[in-house]
Amino acid sequence: MTALTTKTTAEELKAAILAKFPADATCWSQATDEVRDMSRWAREELGLDEDAALNFRALETPARWNLRGAESAAAFYAKMNERQRLSYLARIQDWLA
């Protein structure tokens, strides 16, 4: 995988997350806390509170967990400035390597 940079688009970030945590996951071992954490950290990087958070408890399948989590992280990422993106990517880079 190509290293993520501040020039990475939201769609590229979503694709990178789904490459590691597949949208067609069939078991919970393929849909782990990392996906939730990436979404939460992206929201927190923007300074948004729980009202803006994705409700992961409502997601009933591993596939939905990964897909919606990746979409959520990408949507928040799209709103970040360069400094926020740099901080966020530094935090998640190892999970997507």
Backbone as JSON Lines, residues from 0, in Angstrom:
{"i":0,"aa":"M","n":[0.83,-1.19,0.0],"ca":[0.0,0.0,0.0],"c":[0.87,1.24,0.0]}
{"i":1,"aa":"T","n":[0.45,2.25,-0.71],"ca":[1.14,3.52,-0.74],"c":[0.92,4.25,0.58]}
{"i":2,"aa":"A","n":[1.95,4.91,1.05],"ca":[1.83,5.65,2.3],"c":[0.78,6.75,2.17]}
{"i":3,"aa":"L","n":[0.02,6.94,3.21],"ca":[-0.98,8.0,3.22],"c":[-0.28,9.32,3.55]}
{"i":4,"aa":"T","n":[-0.69,10.38,2.85],"ca":[-0.15,11.72,3.09],"c":[-1.3,12.7,3.24]}
{"i":5,"aa":"T","n":[-0.99,13.93,3.55],"ca":[-2.04,14.94,3.69],"c":[-2.74,15.21,2.36]}
{"i":6,"aa":"K","n":[-2.17,14.76,1.27],"ca":[-2.8,14.9,-0.06],"c":[-3.74,13.74,-0.36]}
{"i":7,"aa":"T","n":[-3.76,12.72,0.5],"ca":[-4.67,11.59,0.34],"c":[-6.1,12.1,0.38]}
{"i":8,"aa":"T","n":[-6.91,11.65,-0.56],"ca":[-8.31,12.06,-0.57],"c":[-9.12,11.21,0.41]}
{"i":9,"aa":"A","n":[-10.32,11.67,0.7],"ca":[-11.2,10.91,1.58],"c":[-11.53,9.55,0.98]}
{"i":10,"aa":"E","n":[-11.73,9.49,-0.32],"ca":[-12.02,8.21,-0.99],"c":[-10.83,7.27,-0.9]}
{"i":11,"aa":"E","n":[-9.62,7.8,-1.02],"ca":[-8.42,6.97,-0.89],"c":[-8.28,6.45,0.54]}
{"i":12,"aa":"L","n":[-8.6,7.28,1.5],"ca":[-8.56,6.84,2.9],"c":[-9.58,5.71,3.11]}
{"i":13,"aa":"K","n":[-10.78,5.91,2.63],"ca":[-11.82,4.88,2.76],"c":[-11.35,3.57,2.13]}
{"i":14,"aa":"A","n":[-10.76,3.65,0.94],"ca":[-10.26,2.45,0.26],"c":[-9.16,1.78,1.05]}
{"i":15,"aa":"A","n":[-8.29,2.57,1.66],"ca":[-7.19,2.01,2.47],"c":[-7.74,1.29,3.7]}
{"i":16,"aa":"I","n":[-8.74,1.87,4.33],"ca":[-9.36,1.22,5.5],"c":[-10.02,-0.08,5.08]}
{"i":17,"aa":"L","n":[-10.77,-0.04,3.98],"ca":[-11.48,-1.24,3.54],"c":[-10.55,-2.31,2.98]}
{"i":18,"aa":"A","n":[-9.36,-1.93,2.56],"ca":[-8.37,-2.92,2.12],"c":[-7.88,-3.75,3.3]}
{"i":19,"aa":"K","n":[-7.85,-3.14,4.46],"ca":[-7.39,-3.82,5.67],"c":[-8.55,-4.44,6.47]}
{"i":20,"aa":"F","n":[-9.69,-3.79,6.43],"ca":[-10.88,-4.22,7.17],"c":[-12.02,-4.31,6.14]}
{"i":21,"aa":"P","n":[-12.2,-5.46,5.5],"ca":[-13.04,-5.58,4.31],"c":[-14.53,-5.29,4.52]}
{"i":22,"aa":"A","n":[-15.12,-4.69,3.48],"ca":[-16.55,-4.36,3.5],"c":[-17.41,-5.62,3.41]}
{"i":23,"aa":"D","n":[-16.82,-6.72,3.03],"ca":[-17.57,-7.97,2.95],"c":[-17.2,-8.92,4.1]}
{"i":24,"aa":"A","n":[-16.78,-8.35,5.22],"ca":[-16.39,-9.15,6.38],"c":[-17.54,-10.07,6.79]}
{"i":25,"aa":"T","n":[-17.18,-11.31,7.11],"ca":[-18.2,-12.28,7.5],"c":[-18.1,-12.7,8.96]}
{"i":26,"aa":"C","n":[-17.05,-12.26,9.64],"ca":[-16.92,-12.59,11.05],"c":[-16.35,-11.38,11.8]}
{"i":27,"aa":"W","n":[-16.59,-11.34,13.08],"ca":[-16.21,-10.18,13.88],"c":[-14.7,-10.03,14.02]}
{"i":28,"aa":"S","n":[-13.94,-11.08,13.77],"ca":[-12.49,-10.93,13.83],"c":[-11.97,-10.07,12.67]}
{"i":29,"aa":"Q","n":[-12.79,-9.86,11.64],"ca":[-12.44,-8.99,10.52],"c":[-12.95,-7.57,10.73]}
{"i":30,"aa":"A","n":[-13.7,-7.33,11.77],"ca":[-14.28,-6.02,12.07],"c":[-13.97,-5.71,13.53]}
{"i":31,"aa":"T","n":[-12.88,-5.03,13.75],"ca":[-12.38,-4.87,15.11],"c":[-12.48,-3.43,15.59]}
{"i":32,"aa":"D","n":[-12.04,-3.22,16.8],"ca":[-12.11,-1.89,17.42],"c":[-11.33,-0.83,16.65]}
{"i":33,"aa":"E","n":[-10.34,-1.24,15.88],"ca":[-9.56,-0.26,15.13],"c":[-10.44,0.58,14.21]}
{"i":34,"aa":"V","n":[-11.42,-0.05,13.58],"ca":[-12.31,0.68,12.67],"c":[-13.09,1.74,13.46]}
{"i":35,"aa":"R","n":[-13.62,1.35,14.59],"ca":[-14.35,2.3,15.44],"c":[-13.42,3.41,15.91]}
{"i":36,"aa":"D","n":[-12.22,3.05,16.3],"ca":[-11.26,4.04,16.79],"c":[-10.87,5.03,15.7]}
{"i":37,"aa":"M","n":[-10.68,4.56,14.47],"ca":[-10.33,5.47,13.38],"c":[-11.45,6.48,13.12]}
{"i":38,"aa":"S","n":[-12.68,6.03,13.21],"ca":[-13.82,6.94,13.05],"c":[-13.86,7.94,14.2]}
{"i":39,"aa":"R","n":[-13.71,7.45,15.41],"ca":[-13.76,8.34,16.58],"c":[-12.62,9.35,16.56]}
{"i":40,"aa":"W","n":[-11.42,8.9,16.26],"ca":[-10.28,9.82,16.24],"c":[-10.44,10.89,15.17]}
{"i":41,"aa":"A","n":[-11.02,10.53,14.02],"ca":[-11.26,11.52,12.98],"c":[-12.25,12.58,13.48]}
{"i":42,"aa":"R","n":[-13.3,12.12,14.13],"ca":[-14.29,13.05,14.69],"c":[-13.65,13.95,15.73]}
{"i":43,"aa":"E","n":[-12.87,13.37,16.62],"ca":[-12.22,14.14,17.68],"c":[-11.21,15.13,17.12]}
{"i":44,"aa":"E","n":[-10.54,14.77,16.03],"ca":[-9.56,15.68,15.41],"c":[-10.25,16.97,14.95]}
{"i":45,"aa":"L","n":[-11.52,16.85,14.59],"ca":[-12.3,18.03,14.19],"c":[-12.92,18.75,15.37]}
{"i":46,"aa":"G","n":[-12.78,18.18,16.56],"ca":[-13.35,18.81,17.75],"c":[-14.85,18.59,17.87]}
{"i":47,"aa":"L","n":[-15.37,17.56,17.22],"ca":[-16.81,17.28,17.28],"c":[-17.12,16.37,18.46]}
{"i":48,"aa":"D","n":[-18.3,16.51,19.01],"ca":[-18.67,15.71,20.17],"c":[-19.43,14.45,19.75]}
{"i":49,"aa":"E","n":[-19.93,13.74,20.74],"ca":[-20.62,12.46,20.52],"c":[-21.85,12.59,19.63]}
{"i":50,"aa":"D","n":[-22.46,13.77,19.57],"ca":[-23.64,13.94,18.72],"c":[-23.34,13.68,17.25]}
{"i":51,"aa":"A","n":[-22.08,13.87,16.86],"ca":[-21.67,13.65,15.47],"c":[-21.18,12.23,15.22]}
{"i":52,"aa":"A","n":[-21.09,11.42,16.27],"ca":[-20.5,10.09,16.18],"c":[-21.43,9.08,15.49]}
{"i":53,"aa":"L","n":[-20.81,8.13,14.82],"ca":[-21.53,6.98,14.28],"c":[-21.85,6.05,15.44]}
{"i":54,"aa":"N","n":[-23.08,5.58,15.51],"ca":[-23.48,4.66,16.56],"c":[-23.12,3.23,16.15]}
{"i":55,"aa":"F","n":[-21.93,2.8,16.53],"ca":[-21.46,1.47,16.16],"c":[-22.3,0.37,16.8]}
{"i":56,"aa":"R","n":[-22.9,0.63,17.93],"ca":[-23.73,-0.39,18.59],"c":[-24.94,-0.79,17.74]}
{"i":57,"aa":"A","n":[-25.34,0.1,16.86],"ca":[-26.5,-0.18,16.01],"c":[-26.14,-1.02,14.77]}
{"i":58,"aa":"L","n":[-24.87,-1.21,14.53],"ca":[-24.43,-1.95,13.35],"c":[-24.38,-3.44,13.68]}
{"i":59,"aa":"E","n":[-25.18,-4.21,12.99],"ca":[-25.42,-5.59,13.38],"c":[-24.54,-6.63,12.7]}
{"i":60,"aa":"T","n":[-23.8,-6.23,11.67],"ca":[-22.95,-7.21,10.99],"c":[-21.52,-6.68,10.88]}
{"i":61,"aa":"P","n":[-20.55,-7.57,10.78],"ca":[-19.17,-7.13,10.62],"c":[-18.98,-6.31,9.33]}
{"i":62,"aa":"A","n":[-19.68,-6.68,8.28],"ca":[-19.56,-5.96,7.02],"c":[-20.03,-4.5,7.18]}
{"i":63,"aa":"R","n":[-21.17,-4.31,7.83],"ca":[-21.68,-2.95,8.06],"c":[-20.75,-2.15,8.96]}
{"i":64,"aa":"W","n":[-20.22,-2.81,9.99],"ca":[-19.28,-2.17,10.92],"c":[-18.11,-1.57,10.14]}
{"i":65,"aa":"N","n":[-17.5,-2.38,9.27],"ca":[-16.35,-1.91,8.51],"c":[-16.73,-0.84,7.49]}
{"i":66,"aa":"L","n":[-17.79,-1.08,6.74],"ca":[-18.18,-0.14,5.7],"c":[-18.58,1.21,6.28]}
{"i":67,"aa":"R","n":[-19.48,1.19,7.23],"ca":[-19.94,2.45,7.82],"c":[-18.83,3.16,8.59]}
{"i":68,"aa":"G","n":[-17.96,2.38,9.25],"ca":[-16.82,2.97,9.96],"c":[-15.87,3.66,9.01]}
{"i":69,"aa":"A","n":[-15.57,3.01,7.89],"ca":[-14.69,3.6,6.88],"c":[-15.32,4.85,6.27]}
{"i":70,"aa":"E","n":[-16.62,4.78,5.99],"ca":[-17.32,5.95,5.44],"c":[-17.3,7.11,6.43]}
{"i":71,"aa":"S","n":[-17.51,6.8,7.69],"ca":[-17.52,7.83,8.73],"c":[-16.15,8.48,8.86]}
{"i":72,"aa":"A","n":[-15.11,7.68,8.94],"ca":[-13.75,8.22,9.05],"c":[-13.43,9.09,7.83]}
{"i":73,"aa":"A","n":[-13.8,8.63,6.65],"ca":[-13.52,9.38,5.43],"c":[-14.29,10.71,5.39]}
{"i":74,"aa":"A","n":[-15.53,10.69,5.84],"ca":[-16.34,11.91,5.84],"c":[-15.73,12.96,6.78]}
{"i":75,"aa":"F","n":[-15.29,12.53,7.95],"ca":[-14.64,13.47,8.87],"c":[-13.31,13.94,8.3]}
{"i":76,"aa":"Y","n":[-12.55,13.02,7.72],"ca":[-11.25,13.34,7.14],"c":[-11.39,14.41,6.05]}
{"i":77,"aa":"A","n":[-12.44,14.33,5.26],"ca":[-12.66,15.29,4.18],"c":[-12.78,16.73,4.7]}
{"i":78,"aa":"K","n":[-13.17,16.87,5.94],"ca":[-13.37,18.2,6.54],"c":[-12.12,18.73,7.25]}
{"i":79,"aa":"M","n":[-11.07,17.91,7.32],"ca":[-9.87,18.31,8.07],"c":[-8.98,19.24,7.26]}
{"i":80,"aa":"N","n":[-8.29,20.11,7.99],"ca":[-7.25,20.91,7.35],"c":[-5.96,20.09,7.32]}
{"i":81,"aa":"E","n":[-4.91,20.63,6.74],"ca":[-3.67,19.87,6.57],"c":[-3.05,19.46,7.91]}
{"i":82,"aa":"R","n":[-3.05,20.34,8.88],"ca":[-2.49,20.02,10.2],"c":[-3.25,18.87,10.84]}
{"i":83,"aa":"Q","n":[-4.58,18.93,10.77],"ca":[-5.41,17.87,11.34],"c":[-5.18,16.54,10.63]}
{"i":84,"aa":"R","n":[-5.06,16.6,9.31],"ca":[-4.81,15.37,8.54],"c":[-3.47,14.75,8.94]}
{"i":85,"aa":"L","n":[-2.46,15.58,9.08],"ca":[-1.14,15.08,9.46],"c":[-1.2,14.37,10.81]}
{"i":86,"aa":"S","n":[-1.85,14.98,11.76],"ca":[-1.99,14.39,13.09],"c":[-2.78,13.08,13.03]}
{"i":87,"aa":"Y","n":[-3.88,13.1,12.32],"ca":[-4.74,11.92,12.21],"c":[-4.02,10.76,11.51]}
{"i":88,"aa":"L","n":[-3.38,11.05,10.4],"ca":[-2.7,10.0,9.65],"c":[-1.55,9.39,10.45]}
{"i":89,"aa":"A","n":[-0.86,10.21,11.2],"ca":[0.22,9.69,12.05],"c":[-0.33,8.68,13.05]}
{"i":90,"aa":"R","n":[-1.52,8.94,13.5],"ca":[-2.15,8.07,14.52],"c":[-2.62,6.74,13.95]}
{"i":91,"aa":"I","n":[-3.06,6.71,12.7],"ca":[-3.65,5.48,12.14],"c":[-2.73,4.74,11.17]}
{"i":92,"aa":"Q","n":[-1.63,5.35,10.79],"ca":[-0.75,4.81,9.74],"c":[-0.37,3.34,9.98]}
{"i":93,"aa":"D","n":[0.01,2.99,11.19],"ca":[0.45,1.61,11.46],"c":[-0.66,0.59,11.23]}
{"i":94,"aa":"W","n":[-1.89,0.95,11.48],"ca":[-2.99,0.02,11.29],"c":[-3.24,-0.27,9.82]}
{"i":95,"aa":"L","n":[-2.87,0.68,8.97],"ca":[-3.17,0.52,7.54],"c":[-1.95,0.1,6.73]}
{"i":96,"aa":"A","n":[-0.83,-0.08,7.37],"ca":[0.42,-0.46,6.67],"c":[0.36,-1.9,6.22]}
